Amino acid sequence: MGELPEFRITSSHPFEHVGTDFTGALLTKDAGKVYVVVFSCAVTRAVHLEIVDNMSTDEFLSAFEAFCNRRGNPTAVYSDNATTY
């Protein structure tokens, strides 16, 4: 097995290095659908969740802006290369 990347084992502020992904769809009481953008700290493994109406670029950017407003701007953001992004 390979070693962890340096940023994963170096002390840093929470959410300085972030992984992100979508999850859902979750059904609401009114039979609508919502999705969740998951932001995961690469060092502390803390998570931050943002609910969005769909998996569009605009919704992700709004969720990312809300995340940054709450947690600060990350140094690096990692994701899978899914077509959603």
N, C-alpha and C positions, 0 to 999 in steps of 0.2 A: 504494500500500500504506500502511496505517496505521502509526502509531508504536507501539512497545512500551509497555505500561503502566509507570508510574513504578516500581512495586515490582520489575519485572524488570530495571531498570538501576541501581537503588540498592543499594549495598553493604549486605549484611546477613549474619547468621549463616546457615549452611547449614540448610535445611529450615524457615526462618522463614515462607516462603510455599510452600505445597505443592499440587501437583496430584495427584489420585488416580484410579485406574481399576482395573477387574478385567481379568484376562486368563486364558485357559485355555479349556477344561479340558485338563489334562495327565494322561496315563495313567500310573499307577504300576506297579511290577513285579507287584503282585498284582491287576492289572486294575481297580483302583479309579480314581477321578477326584479330582484336587485342582485348586484354582484359585489364582491369585496376585493379591494386592492390590499394585499398584504405587504407590509414593509417589515423586513426582519434585519435586526442589527447583526452584522457578521461577527462581532466580537462577543457581545453579552448575550446574544440570542433573544433579546427583547423584541416584542412585536408591536406594531402599530397598524390598526385596521381603519380603512376608509370605505364607506359604502358608496357605491355609484349606481346609476340607473342602467348603464350598459357598458360594454367593453370597448367603447370608441376611444380614439386618441384624445379628443376633447375632455371626456370624462376622466381619463387617466391623468391628464395634465392638471385638471382641477383638483384631483385627489393628491397629486404630487405637490401642488402649491399649498394645499391645506396641511400636508405632512411637514413641509419645510417651514411653514408659519408656526407650527407647534413645536417641532423638534430641532429646527435649524437646518441649514443647507449641508447635505452630506458631501464628503470629499469625493466619493465614488459610489455609483449605483450599478448593481449587477442584476441581470435578468437572463432567463433563457431567451433564445432568439425566436420565440413564438411569433406567429403572424399577427397576433394582437398588438405587438409593439411595433 
